[in-house]
């Protein structure tokens, strides 16, 4: 399953790395692609709860996430 999100607040590659790391740690996530401009694509075995994605993004830093 592929789900697209938009992440706001990222300003550098370090931000992208943190978001990628945190979202990748969600159980069931098999791949994460994040661009500094905001688009994020999450590939998973099954549907991932939006709250889990939101919490992971917030753990990475002062960022916000929305479904694209």
Residue pairs with C-beta under 8 A, 6 or more apart in sequence:
1 43
1 44
1 45
1 46
1 47
1 48
2 41
2 42
2 43
3 41
3 42
3 44
3 47
3 48
3 67
4 39
4 40
4 41
4 42
4 67
4 68
5 39
5 40
5 41
5 42
5 53
5 65
5 66
5 67
5 68
6 38
6 39
6 40
6 65
6 66
6 67
6 68
7 19
7 34
7 38
7 39
7 40
7 57
7 63
7 64
7 65
8 38
8 63
8 64
8 65
8 66
9 15
9 61
9 62
9 63
9 64
10 16
10 19
10 34
10 36
10 38
10 61
10 63
11 36
12 36
13 36
15 36
15 60
15 61
15 63
16 34
16 35
16 36
18 60
18 61
19 32
19 34
19 40
19 56
19 57
19 60
19 61
19 63
20 32
20 34
21 60
22 56
22 57
22 59
22 60
23 29
23 32
23 34
23 40
23 42
23 53
23 56
23 57
23 60
24 32
25 56
26 44
26 48
26 52
26 53
26 56
28 44
28 45
28 46
28 48
29 42
29 43
29 44
29 48
30 43
30 44
30 45
31 41
31 42
31 43
32 40
32 41
32 42
32 43
33 40
33 41
34 40
39 68
40 65
42 48
42 53
50 67
53 65
54 65
57 63
57 64
57 65
